[in-house]
Amino acid sequence: MNREHALQIGVVIALLVTGMLVGALFSVTPEAADATAASTVFREWFWEQRSLDLLVQVALIFVGALGVAAVLPKHDETR
């Protein structure tokens, strides 16, 4: 395994850990609130605070660009 592969694996692991931490941060347990109250609170929060939405969109665009770059051949491989 060369350095480039190790870096790619490290980035994937970092993204997975970040996703799990964000999911744990915004999780709502059924015991903490009933379904209708949680739904209303989430709806109000989501439309008032759009920073998470913006971050997710930026991350998806970045991951898409990395995916396209991974599919394209490198300069040495074209010949």
Secondary structure as UniProt FT lines:
FT   HELIX           3..25
FT   TURN            30..32
FT   HELIX           35..48
FT   HELIX           51..71
FT   HELIX           76..78
//
